[in-house]
Amino acid sequence: MTYDDRAIAAAFHATNNLGYPLLHDEGIKHFEAYGVKNEDYKPGDSGYGIPHPGILVVSPDGIVRAKFADPGFRQRPSFEEIYNALTAE
């Protein structure tokens, strides 16, 4: 999901042949609802609306099953951490 302009997102999608849809977060409503918007940037800043890097796992019925978001972009969860979180139930 991106808050980038639709034309920019469409060009990125086409150039990289992603093979899956790229979602557009109009007005950063979803980033705010999921609690992943980076609060370091205020309205008017060039980075306003950028989310913390992360992964949301959403079930087909719309339930967020797992959320991994870290303030730093260098820390990413391992596949094992994600798998364990999803199979812990």
DSSP file (Angstrom, degrees, kcal/mol; ACC not computed):
  #  RESIDUE AA STRUCTURE BP1 BP2  ACC     N-H-->O    O-->H-N    N-H-->O    O-->H-N    TCO  KAPPA ALPHA  PHI   PSI    X-CA   Y-CA   Z-CA
    1    1 A M              0   0    0      0, 0.0     2,-0.3     0, 0.0    23,-0.2   0.000 360.0 360.0 360.0 140.0    0.0    0.0    0.0
    2    2 A T  B     -a   24   0A   0     21,-2.5    23,-3.2     2,-0.1    26,-0.1  -0.958 360.0-152.2-136.4 153.2    1.3    3.4   -0.9
    3    3 A Y        +     0   0    0     -2,-0.3    24,-0.2    21,-0.2     3,-0.1   0.356  63.4 120.7-100.4   2.0    0.2    7.0   -0.4
    4    4 A D  S    S-     0   0    0      1,-0.1    -2,-0.1     2,-0.1    21,-0.1  -0.184  80.2 -76.9 -62.8 158.4    2.1    8.0   -3.6
    5    5 A D     >  -     0   0    0      1,-0.1     4,-2.6     4,-0.1     3,-0.2  -0.238  42.9-118.8 -53.0 142.0    0.2    9.7   -6.4
    6    6 A R  H  > S+     0   0    0      1,-0.2     4,-2.7     2,-0.2     5,-0.2   0.861 113.4  53.1 -56.9 -38.5   -1.8    7.1   -8.4
    7    7 A A  H  > S+     0   0    0      2,-0.2     4,-2.2     1,-0.2    -1,-0.2   0.904 110.2  47.4 -65.3 -40.9    0.2    7.8  -11.6
    8    8 A I  H  > S+     0   0    0     -3,-0.2     4,-2.4     2,-0.2    -2,-0.2   0.928 113.8  47.8 -64.7 -45.1    3.5    7.2   -9.8
    9    9 A A  H  X S+     0   0    0     -4,-2.6     4,-2.7     1,-0.2    -2,-0.2   0.898 111.3  50.7 -62.9 -40.9    2.2    4.0   -8.3
   10   10 A A  H  X S+     0   0    0     -4,-2.7     4,-2.5    -5,-0.2    -1,-0.2   0.906 111.1  48.2 -64.7 -41.5    0.9    2.8  -11.6
   11   11 A A  H  X S+     0   0    0     -4,-2.2     4,-2.6     2,-0.2    -2,-0.2   0.911 112.7  48.4 -65.2 -42.2    4.3    3.5  -13.3
   12   12 A F  H  X S+     0   0    0     -4,-2.4     4,-2.2     2,-0.2    -2,-0.2   0.924 112.0  50.0 -61.7 -44.8    6.1    1.7  -10.5
   13   13 A H  H  X>S+     0   0    0     -4,-2.7     5,-1.0     1,-0.2     4,-0.8   0.925 114.2  44.0 -60.5 -46.4    3.7   -1.3  -10.8
   14   14 A A  H  <5S+     0   0    0     -4,-2.5     3,-0.4     1,-0.2    -2,-0.2   0.903 113.8  49.8 -67.3 -42.2    4.1   -1.5  -14.6
   15   15 A T  H  <5S+     0   0    0     -4,-2.6    -1,-0.2     1,-0.2    -2,-0.2   0.866 117.8  39.0 -64.8 -37.4    7.9   -1.1  -14.5
   16   16 A N  H  <5S-     0   0    0     -4,-2.2    -1,-0.2    -5,-0.2    -2,-0.2   0.442  95.0-138.8 -97.7  -0.7    8.4   -3.8  -11.8
   17   17 A N  T  <5 -     0   0    0     -4,-0.8    -3,-0.2    -3,-0.4    -4,-0.1   0.912  28.0-177.2  45.1  58.2    5.8   -6.2  -13.1
   18   18 A L      < -     0   0    0     -5,-1.0    -1,-0.1     2,-0.1    -4,-0.1   0.823  22.7-143.1 -62.1 -37.2    4.7   -6.9   -9.5
   19   19 A G  S    S+     0   0    0      1,-0.2    -1,-0.1    -6,-0.2    -2,-0.0   0.563  74.8  68.5  83.0   6.4    2.1   -9.6  -10.3
   20   20 A Y  S    S-     0   0    0     -7,-0.1    -1,-0.2     0, 0.0    -2,-0.1  -0.973  93.7 -87.7-149.3 157.1   -0.2   -8.3   -7.5
   21   21 A P        -     0   0    0      0, 0.0     2,-0.6     0, 0.0     0, 0.0  -0.357  30.8-140.6 -69.5 147.9   -2.3   -5.1   -7.0
   22   22 A L        -     0   0    0     -2,-0.0     2,-0.2   -21,-0.0    -9,-0.1  -0.949  21.1-140.1-107.5 118.8   -0.7   -2.1   -5.4
   23   23 A L        -     0   0    0     -2,-0.6   -21,-2.5     2,-0.0     2,-0.5  -0.522   4.9-144.0 -84.3 145.8   -3.1   -0.4   -3.1
   24   24 A H  B     -a    2   0A   0    -23,-0.2     2,-1.2    -2,-0.2   -21,-0.2  -0.939   4.2-149.3-111.1 125.8   -3.4    3.4   -2.9
   25   25 A D    >   -     0   0    0    -23,-3.2     3,-2.0    -2,-0.5     2,-0.2  -0.719  17.0-152.8 -97.7  86.2   -4.1    4.9    0.6
   26   26 A E  G >  S-     0   0    0     -2,-1.2     3,-1.1     1,-0.3     4,-0.2  -0.395  79.8  -3.3 -59.7 121.7   -6.1    8.0   -0.3
   27   27 A G  G 3  S-     0   0    0      1,-0.2    -1,-0.3    -2,-0.2   -24,-0.1   0.698 111.8 -89.5  68.8  19.9   -5.6   10.6    2.4
   28   28 A I  G <> S+     0   0    0     -3,-2.0     4,-1.8     1,-0.1    -1,-0.2   0.723  84.7 142.5  48.1  29.3   -3.5    8.2    4.5
   29   29 A K  H <>  +     0   0    0     -3,-1.1     4,-2.3     1,-0.2     5,-0.1   0.884  68.5  46.7 -64.2 -40.2   -6.6    7.0    6.2
   30   30 A H  H  > S+     0   0    0      2,-0.2     4,-2.7     1,-0.2     5,-0.2   0.904 108.7  53.8 -72.1 -40.8   -5.5    3.3    6.4
   31   31 A F  H  4>S+     0   0    0      1,-0.2     5,-2.4     2,-0.2     6,-0.9   0.907 113.0  44.9 -59.3 -40.4   -2.0    4.1    7.7
   32   32 A E  H ><5S+     0   0    0     -4,-1.8     3,-0.9     3,-0.2    -2,-0.2   0.925 112.7  50.4 -67.7 -44.5   -3.7    6.1   10.5
   33   33 A A  H 3<5S+     0   0    0     -4,-2.3    -2,-0.2     1,-0.3    -1,-0.2   0.871 112.4  46.7 -63.1 -37.5   -6.3    3.4   11.2
   34   34 A Y  T 3<5S-     0   0    0     -4,-2.7    -1,-0.3    -5,-0.1    -2,-0.2   0.544 111.5-122.7 -82.5  -6.4   -3.6    0.7   11.4
   35   35 A G  T < 5S+     0   0    0     -3,-0.9    -3,-0.2    -4,-0.5    -2,-0.1   0.832  80.4 113.0  72.2  32.7   -1.4    2.8   13.6
   36   36 A V      < +     0   0    0     -5,-2.4    16,-3.8    -6,-0.2     2,-0.2   0.375  33.6 122.6-117.2   3.3    1.6    2.8   11.3
   37   37 A K  B     -B   51   0B   0     -6,-0.9     2,-0.7    14,-0.3    13,-0.1  -0.479  69.0-117.9 -68.2 133.7    1.8    6.4   10.2
   38   38 A N    >   -     0   0    0     12,-2.6     3,-1.1    -2,-0.2    11,-0.4  -0.629  23.7-164.1 -74.8 112.0    5.2    7.9   11.1
   39   39 A E  T 3  S+     0   0    0     -2,-0.7    -1,-0.2     1,-0.2    -2,-0.1   0.492  74.3  85.0 -78.8  -3.4    4.3   10.8   13.5
   40   40 A D  T 3  S+     0   0    0      7,-0.1     2,-0.5     2,-0.0    -1,-0.2   0.750  82.7  68.8 -68.7 -21.7    7.7   12.4   13.0
   41   41 A Y  S <  S-     0   0    0     -3,-1.1     8,-0.3     6,-0.2     3,-0.1  -0.864  72.0-160.4-104.0 129.1    6.4   14.2    9.9
   42   42 A K    >   -     0   0    0     -2,-0.5     3,-2.7     1,-0.1     6,-0.3  -0.637  40.7 -71.7-102.0 160.4    3.8   16.9   10.4
   43   43 A P  T 3  S+     0   0    0      0, 0.0    -1,-0.1     0, 0.0     3,-0.1  -0.264 124.7  31.6 -51.0 133.2    1.4   18.3    7.7
   44   44 A G  T 3  S+     0   0    0      1,-0.4     2,-0.1    -3,-0.1    -3,-0.0   0.014  91.2 116.2 101.8 -26.1    3.5   20.4    5.3
   45   45 A D  S X  S-     0   0    0     -3,-2.7     3,-1.6     1,-0.1    -1,-0.4  -0.464  75.1-123.2 -70.7 148.1    6.6   18.2    5.7
   46   46 A S  T 3  S+     0   0    0      1,-0.3    -1,-0.1    -2,-0.1    -5,-0.0   0.779 112.5  48.9 -64.0 -25.2    7.7   16.4    2.5
   47   47 A G  T >  S+     0   0    0     -5,-0.1     3,-2.1    -7,-0.1    -1,-0.3   0.344  78.7 136.5 -95.3   6.6    7.5   13.1    4.3
   48   48 A Y  T <  S+     0   0    0     -3,-1.6    -6,-0.1     1,-0.3    -9,-0.1  -0.317  70.5  22.5 -59.5 130.8    4.1   13.7    5.8
   49   49 A G  T 3  S+     0   0    0    -11,-0.4    -1,-0.3     1,-0.3   -18,-0.1   0.214  84.4 138.4 100.0 -13.3    1.9   10.6    5.5
   50   50 A I    <   -     0   0    0     -3,-2.1   -12,-2.6   -12,-0.1    -1,-0.3  -0.426  45.3-138.4 -66.4 135.7    4.8    8.1    5.2
   51   51 A P  B     -B   37   0B   0      0, 0.0   -14,-0.3     0, 0.0    -1,-0.1  -0.484  22.9 -97.0 -87.8 163.3    4.2    4.9    7.2
   52   52 A H        -     0   0    0    -16,-3.8    20,-0.1    -2,-0.1     2,-0.1  -0.582  54.8 -99.4 -67.2 142.0    6.6    3.0    9.3
   53   53 A P  S    S+     0   0    0      0, 0.0    17,-1.6     0, 0.0     2,-0.3  -0.400  72.0 113.4 -64.4 142.2    7.9    0.2    7.2
   54   54 A G  E     -C   69   0C   0     15,-0.2     2,-0.4    -2,-0.1    15,-0.2  -0.991  58.0 -91.8 178.5-170.5    6.2   -3.0    8.0
   55   55 A I  E     -C   68   0C   0     13,-2.6    13,-2.8    -2,-0.3     2,-0.5  -0.997  20.7-166.4-133.5 131.5    3.9   -5.8    7.2
   56   56 A L  E     -C   67   0C   0     -2,-0.4     2,-0.7    11,-0.2    11,-0.2  -0.982   8.1-157.6-114.8 130.3    0.2   -6.2    7.8
   57   57 A V  E     -C   66   0C   0      9,-2.6     8,-3.0    -2,-0.5     9,-1.3  -0.936  15.3-175.0-108.8 113.4   -1.3   -9.6    7.4
   58   58 A V  E     -C   64   0C   0     -2,-0.7     6,-0.2     6,-0.3    -2,-0.0  -0.926  18.2-133.9-113.7 128.0   -5.1   -9.3    6.8
   59   59 A S    >   -     0   0    0      4,-3.1     3,-2.4    -2,-0.5     4,-0.0  -0.290  33.1-100.5 -73.5 164.0   -7.3  -12.3    6.6
   60   60 A P  T 3  S+     0   0    0      0, 0.0    -1,-0.1     0, 0.0    -2,-0.0   0.765 123.7  57.9 -57.4 -25.1   -9.9  -12.6    3.7
   61   61 A D  T 3  S-     0   0    0      2,-0.1    -2,-0.1     1,-0.0    -3,-0.0   0.317 123.8-102.5 -90.4  10.6  -12.6  -11.4    6.1
   62   62 A G  S <  S+     0   0    0     -3,-2.4     2,-0.4     1,-0.3    -1,-0.0   0.535  74.5 139.8  88.7   7.4  -10.7   -8.2    6.8
   63   63 A I        -     0   0    0      1,-0.0    -4,-3.1     2,-0.0     2,-0.8  -0.715  55.6-125.9 -87.3 131.4   -9.3   -9.0   10.2
   64   64 A V  E     -C   58   0C   0     -2,-0.4    -6,-0.3    -6,-0.2     3,-0.1  -0.678  29.6-179.7 -75.3 112.2   -5.7   -7.9   10.9
   65   65 A R  E     +     0   0C   0     -8,-3.0     2,-0.3    -2,-0.8    -1,-0.2   0.789  65.1   1.8 -85.1 -30.9   -4.0  -11.1   12.0
   66   66 A A  E     -C   57   0C   0     -9,-1.3    -9,-2.6     2,-0.0     2,-0.4  -0.986  57.9-161.8-157.3 147.4   -0.6   -9.7   12.5
   67   67 A K  E     -C   56   0C   0     -2,-0.3     2,-0.5   -11,-0.2   -11,-0.2  -0.989   6.5-179.9-136.0 125.7    1.1   -6.3   12.4
   68   68 A F  E     +C   55   0C   0    -13,-2.8   -13,-2.6    -2,-0.4     2,-0.4  -0.948  19.4 150.8-124.9 108.0    4.8   -5.7   12.2
   69   69 A A  E     -C   54   0C   0     -2,-0.5   -15,-0.2   -15,-0.2     7,-0.1  -0.993  18.4-173.2-140.7 132.0    5.9   -2.1   12.1
   70   70 A D        -     0   0    0    -17,-1.6    -2,-0.0    -2,-0.4     5,-0.0  -0.972  30.0-131.2-127.5 137.6    9.1   -0.7   13.4
   71   71 A P  S    S+     0   0    0      0, 0.0     2,-0.4     0, 0.0    -1,-0.1   0.824  94.9  64.3 -57.4 -30.6   10.1    3.0   13.7
   72   72 A G  S >  S-     0   0    0      1,-0.1     3,-0.6   -20,-0.1    -2,-0.1  -0.765  74.0-146.9 -97.3 140.7   13.4    2.2   12.0
   73   73 A F  T 3  S+     0   0    0     -2,-0.4    -1,-0.1     1,-0.2   -19,-0.0   0.620  93.9  65.8 -79.8 -10.5   13.5    1.0    8.4
   74   74 A R  T 3  S+     0   0    0      1,-0.1     2,-0.7     2,-0.0    -1,-0.2   0.725  86.3  76.8 -83.5 -21.1   16.6   -1.1    9.1
   75   75 A Q    <   +     0   0    0     -3,-0.6    -5,-0.2   -22,-0.0    -1,-0.1  -0.816  60.2 168.9 -92.4 117.6   14.8   -3.5   11.5
   76   76 A R        -     0   0    0     -2,-0.7     2,-0.1    -7,-0.1   -22,-0.1  -0.976  36.4-110.5-127.3 142.4   12.6   -6.0    9.6
   77   77 A P        -     0   0    0      0, 0.0     2,-0.1     0, 0.0    -9,-0.0  -0.415  34.6-119.2 -69.5 146.6   11.0   -9.1   11.0
   78   78 A S     >  -     0   0    0      1,-0.1     4,-2.0    -2,-0.1     5,-0.2  -0.409  23.3-110.7 -77.8 161.8   12.4  -12.4    9.9
   79   79 A F  H  > S+     0   0    0      1,-0.2     4,-3.0     2,-0.2     5,-0.2   0.890 120.6  56.9 -57.5 -38.8   10.2  -14.9    8.0
   80   80 A E  H  > S+     0   0    0      1,-0.2     4,-2.8     2,-0.2    -1,-0.2   0.905 104.9  49.8 -61.2 -43.2   10.4  -17.1   11.2
   81   81 A E  H  > S+     0   0    0      2,-0.2     4,-2.0     1,-0.2    -1,-0.2   0.915 113.8  45.7 -61.2 -43.6    8.9  -14.3   13.4
   82   82 A I  H  X S+     0   0    0     -4,-2.0     4,-1.9     2,-0.2    -2,-0.2   0.939 113.9  48.3 -65.4 -47.3    6.1  -13.7   10.9
   83   83 A Y  H  X S+     0   0    0     -4,-3.0     4,-1.8     1,-0.2    -2,-0.2   0.923 111.6  50.0 -60.0 -45.9    5.4  -17.4   10.6
   84   84 A N  H  X S+     0   0    0     -4,-2.8     4,-0.6     1,-0.2    -1,-0.2   0.884 109.6  51.2 -62.2 -39.1    5.4  -18.0   14.4
   85   85 A A  H  < S+     0   0    0     -4,-2.0     3,-0.4     1,-0.2    -1,-0.2   0.879 113.0  45.7 -65.2 -36.9    3.0  -15.1   14.9
   86   86 A L  H  < S+     0   0    0     -4,-1.9     3,-0.3     1,-0.2    -1,-0.2   0.744 117.2  42.4 -79.9 -23.1    0.6  -16.5   12.4
   87   87 A T  H  < S+     0   0    0     -4,-1.8    -1,-0.2    -5,-0.2    -2,-0.2   0.368  87.7  92.4-103.6   5.1    0.7  -20.0   13.6
   88   88 A A     <        0   0    0     -4,-0.6    -1,-0.2    -3,-0.4    -2,-0.1   0.669 360.0 360.0 -72.9 -16.4    0.6  -19.3   17.3
   89   89 A E              0   0    0     -3,-0.3    -1,-0.2    -4,-0.2    -2,-0.1   0.502 360.0 360.0 -71.7 360.0   -3.2  -19.5   17.5
